[in-house]
Amino acid sequence: MKKTVLGFAILLGCGTTDEQPPGPETLPDLTVPAKPENGLQVITPIFENIQPGMDYEVCTWTDQFLTATTDVISTLAFQNEPPGHHVVLYYTLDKQPPGTQRVCTDTDMASFRFVSGNGSNGEENRAPGNLVFRIPEGAQLVVNHHYLNATDQVLRGQVALNMNFADPGNYIPAGNMAVVDTSIQVPIGKSSHDFECAFDKTYKFWYILPHMHEWGTHINVDLTRAGTTERLFDTDWDPSYAFHPPDMRLDPANPMVVNAGDKLAVHCEWDNDTGRQLSFGFEMCLSFGMTVDDQGFGSRQCNQGVWNPF
């Protein structure tokens, strides 16, 4: 599929020339990978004043406006650590001036559509088989970067992200899915939380994982199909799993099929020794998956039992 991208000043670069304009200021502890030969690179402006004990979901509207439907085969991202936690590439049709950067609002997030998610240390997220992450013509790329400052110092944060285009061919888009409860409030001490979601359509999963943060102690994920319950994860949580969780991967040609009315249930346990209540962001409880989206449903989330675009 042909891919045409406009606008390489300010934040982004693609390929090399004999005379390159000076790039953006980068933090000394930020890893910046080589620019992709068939793709583009994003380096966000530095986000300042990340306060101790705080977490921030930051949104940066890039200067990339896609002039054709674009298939992405992989992404990778780096943040300086601390306070980097994860990076998500979105697109939006509700455009903002390039370089706009702020703490994300609910209104902002409602206009975004998920492309690909990455940890903070350069692990590639690659679509398998003949799947791709698909972005429509006319979209503006947006980077969502999460910072969590567990230190006693004021910190700065920044992202370098590479997006690699797929070679020409016939592909199926990969959908993304989250079953989540963003209303969680984790009290001091030991606690647990349960929620479930009934699927609204038939989905074909090729990838699924559980997710918590460092105060998690255990997570279960149960899938009920046609009245039979299967435990997908029964995991004693380790803080390192926030970045490298256990996962289930299947051949996209033979995915795990769920139908409307099937249910996914999530049970989380925590031991919060911070001395304060933890809201969603500092702690999480969710299951994330990727689907073979041959029906064009797009990326979806079920938050507190309600389905919405993701």
N, C-alpha and C positions, 0 to 999 in steps of 0.2 A: 504494500500500500504506500502510495506517495505521501511524503511528509514534508511540509514546508513550515518553517518557523520564522517569525519576524522579531526583530528587536534584540540586539545583543549588547547594548550599552548598559550602564548602571550596574546590574547585578549578575549577568550571565555571560557565558562564553561557549563557543563551539568550534573545535578545530583550532588551527594556528595560522598566523600570517607573519610576514617579515616584520611588520611594525604593529605591535599590540599596544593599545591604550593602557595606562596604568590600571591595575585591578583595584577592587575595594580593599580597604584596610582589613587585615585579618589579625585575630588574636594570636599571640605567639604559641599557645598550646593547642591551636586548632590544626588538625591534619587536613590538608587540601590535596585530594587525589589528582592525578593527571586528568585532563579534560577528555571526554570520550570522543572517539573518531566519528561515530555516528550517533549523535545525541547532543546533549547540552549540559552545562554545569551551572548551578546556582550557588552563590555565596551571599548569604543574607547580611544586611547591616548588623552591627554589633548591638545586642540588647543590653542596656545598662541597668545598674542598680537592682540586681536580684538580691533581695534582702534575706538575711538569715531566717530560717524557719518558714520560708514561704515557697509556694510553687506557682508557676506561671505557664499558662497556655498562650503562646505568642503566635500571631498570624502576620505573615509578610506577603503582600501582593507583588509579584514579580513583574518584569517588563516583557514577559513572554505571552504573546497572543497567537494562538495556533490558527493558521489559515487553512488547514485541512484536517480531517479526522486522522488522528495519530495513534499508532500502536506502539506501546512501550513494552519492551521485553524484560527490563530489569531496572532497579534503582539501588543506589547505596548512598549512605549519608554518614557524616562525621559531625559530632559536637565536641566542644571542649568539656572535659569532665574533671571535677564537678563544674557546673551544675547540670550538664546535659543529661536527658533521660530518654527521649525518643523524638523521631521526626516523621511527619506524615505529609505526603504530597497530595494536594487536592487540586481540583479545578473549579472554576466558577464562571457563570455567565453574567453575574452581577458585578461588573468590573469596578475597580478602584484605581486611582493614580498609581503607576509603578513606583515601588519603594515604600508605599504605605505600610507601616508596621505598628502594631499595637497589641495589647492583651485582647485575646479573642472574646467576642461577645456571643450570646446565644443567637442574635440576629445574623452575625457573620457566619457562624457555623451552619445555620439553616440553609445558607445559600451555597455551601460547598458540597462537592461530590468527591468521594474517596478515589484515589488512584493507587497508592502504594504506601506501605508503612515500613519504617526501618528503625533499628536500634541506633545507638549513638556512636558506635565504634567501627563502622565501615563494613558490616556484614551485608552482603548483597541479597536483595529480595528479587528472585528471578521466577518468572512464570514458567511452569513446566509444559512439556509436550507442545501442543499447538495453541496454547493459551497466551493471551496478552492482556495488558492493562490498557484499555481503550479510552481515548480522550476525544470529545467531539470538536468539530470545526467551530472556531469562534471563541473558544474557551481561553480564559486567563489562568495561568498557573499560580497557585498559592501554596506557600510552605507554612505548615503548622509545626512549631517547635516547642517542646515541653522542657521546662527547667524546674528542678527540685533542689533547693539549697538546704541541705542538712548540716551545713557548717555554721560557724559563728562569724563568718566574714561576708561582706558585701561582694558579690561576684558579677561577672559579665558573661554573656553567652553569645554563641554564634554557630551557624550551620554552613557546611559545604556539602552539596548534594549533587550527584551525577544521575542523569536519566539517559538510558540507552534505548534507541529506537529498534524496533524489530525490522529485519530484512523484509523485502516485499514477499507476500504470500497470502494464503487464506488462513485466517485465525479465528478462534472463538474467544470472546472476552472473558476474563476471570471476574467473578463477582466477589465482593467482600461482605462479611456479615459479623455483627456483634450482638450477643445476647448479654444485656448489661442492666444494672440498676444504679443510675447516677445519683440517687437520693441517699446512698449509704452514709451513715455517720458512725464511725467506729469508736466506741467509748474507751475510756482508760481501762486497762486490764484485759482479761480474757473475754471474748465475745464471739458470736457467730451470726450468720445471716443466710437466709434461703430465699430464692426466687425462682420462677420458672416462666417459660414462654411457650405458647402454642404456635407452631408454624402456620403461616397464612397461605403458603403456596408450596408447590413441590420444588425442592432445591437439591442440587447434586454437589455434595462436599468432597473436595480432594485434600483438604487441609483443615485441621482444627487444633486449638490449644487452649489451656486455661491461663488466666492472668491475675496476679496479685502483686503487691509491693512488699517491702522488706519486713512489715509487721505481720504478714500472713504466716500461719502455721500449718494449715491444711486446706485442700480444696477437692471437692468431688464434682464431677460433671456427669449427669445421667441422661441418656437419650431413651425416650419411650416411643417405640414404633409399633403400630397395630397392636397395642396392649401389652407389648413385651418391653421390659426395661433392661438396657445395657449400660453398664458403668464404663464410660470412656476414660475417665481419669479418677484416680483415688490416690492423691499425691500429698505426702508430707512436704510442705513448702520450704524451700531454701531461698534466702535473699537473692542469690545469684540468678534464680529463675525469673526474676523481674526482667532480665535482659536475655536469658537463654532458657526459656521454659521447655518442659517436655512437650512434645507435639505428636500428632498422628497425621501421617502423610499417606495418600493413596494415589494410585494411577488414575489420572483424569479420565482415562478410557473406561475405568471401572470404579466410579465414585460411590460414596455412601449416599443413598437416596433417602430423603425424608419427604413426607407428604403433608398436606394441610391437615391439621389436627394432631399430628405428632408433637411431642413436647421435649424441650431441653430444660433440665433443672440444674441449678448451680448452688452449691453449699460452700460457704467460706468460713474459716475460723481465723481469729487473730489473737495476738498478745501485744497489746499496745502499751509500751513502757515509756512513752514520751511525756506523760503527765498532762496531756491535753487530748481532746476529741479530734479525730482525724476525719476530714470530709473527703469526698471523691476527688481524686487527683493525688493527694498524699497517700491514700490507700485506694485500692480498686478490688472489684470482684466481678469477673466476667469470663465469658468464653468467646473467642474470636475464631472465625473460620473463613475459608475461601471456597468459592463454588465454580462449577462449570456453568457459565451463564449463557447457555444456548437458547434461552427463551427471552433474553433481553430485559431481565428484571432490574439490572443494575445492582449497586451496593445497597444493603439494607441493614437496619438495626432494629432490634426489639428492646426498647427501654421501658422497664416497669410494665411489661406486657403489651406495649403499644408499638406497632410497626411504623417505621418512617424510612425515607431515603437516608443513606449514610454517606 
